[in-house]
Amino acid sequence: MVQFSDITGLLIVIVAISLVPFVAMVVTSYAKIVVVLGLLRNALGVQQVPPRTWCSTAWRYSCRCT
C-alpha cells in the first residue's frame, strides 16, 4: 500500500481511481454507438464513399485525375 505524508497525494490517487470507471463507460459507449451507426448505414444502403464526380468530369476533358 502506498503511504502519503500529505493529504494532496492521497486526494490525487483517489480522484485518479474514481475516474477509471467513468473512462471505461465513455469508451465502451462510443464503441457501441459507432457499431450501431455502421450497421444502420449498411441497412439503409448508404454508400461508404461519396462518388468522385469531379474526377469523371475531368476525365472527359483529358485531364489527369489522381
C-alpha positions as CSV (number, residue, x, y, z in Angstrom):
1,M,0.0,0.0,0.0
2,V,1.2,3.5,-0.8
3,Q,1.7,5.8,2.2
4,F,1.4,9.6,1.8
5,S,2.5,12.1,4.3
6,D,0.2,14.8,2.9
7,I,-3.4,14.8,2.0
8,T,-2.9,16.1,-1.5
9,G,-1.2,13.0,-2.7
10,L,-3.9,10.8,-1.3
11,L,-6.6,13.0,-2.9
12,I,-4.9,12.7,-6.3
13,V,-4.8,8.9,-6.1
14,I,-8.5,8.8,-5.0
15,V,-9.5,11.1,-7.9
16,A,-7.5,9.0,-10.4
17,I,-9.0,5.8,-9.2
18,S,-12.5,7.2,-9.3
19,L,-12.1,8.3,-13.0
20,V,-11.2,4.8,-14.2
21,P,-14.9,3.6,-14.3
22,F,-16.0,6.8,-16.0
23,V,-13.4,6.5,-18.7
24,A,-14.3,2.8,-19.2
25,M,-18.0,3.7,-19.7
26,V,-17.3,6.5,-22.1
27,V,-15.0,4.3,-24.3
28,T,-17.4,1.4,-24.4
29,S,-20.4,3.7,-25.1
30,Y,-18.5,5.3,-28.0
31,A,-17.7,1.9,-29.5
32,K,-21.3,0.8,-29.2
33,I,-22.6,3.9,-31.0
34,V,-20.0,3.5,-33.8
35,V,-21.1,-0.1,-34.3
36,V,-24.8,0.7,-34.3
37,L,-24.4,3.6,-36.7
38,G,-22.3,1.4,-39.0
39,L,-25.0,-1.3,-39.0
40,L,-27.7,1.3,-39.7
41,R,-25.7,2.8,-42.6
42,N,-25.4,-0.7,-44.1
43,A,-29.0,-1.5,-43.6
44,L,-30.1,1.8,-45.3
45,G,-27.8,1.1,-48.2
46,V,-25.9,4.4,-47.9
47,Q,-22.7,4.5,-49.9
48,Q,-19.5,4.2,-48.0
49,V,-17.6,6.8,-50.1
50,P,-19.3,9.6,-52.0
51,P,-18.8,9.4,-55.8
52,R,-16.0,11.4,-57.3
53,T,-17.9,13.4,-59.9
54,W,-15.1,15.9,-60.3
55,C,-12.8,13.1,-61.4
56,S,-15.2,11.7,-64.0
57,T,-15.7,15.2,-65.4
58,A,-12.0,15.9,-65.6
59,W,-11.5,12.6,-67.3
60,R,-13.9,13.7,-70.1
61,Y,-11.7,16.7,-70.8
62,S,-8.5,14.5,-70.9
63,C,-7.2,15.9,-67.6
64,R,-5.0,13.9,-65.4
65,C,-7.0,12.5,-62.5
66,T,-5.0,11.4,-59.5
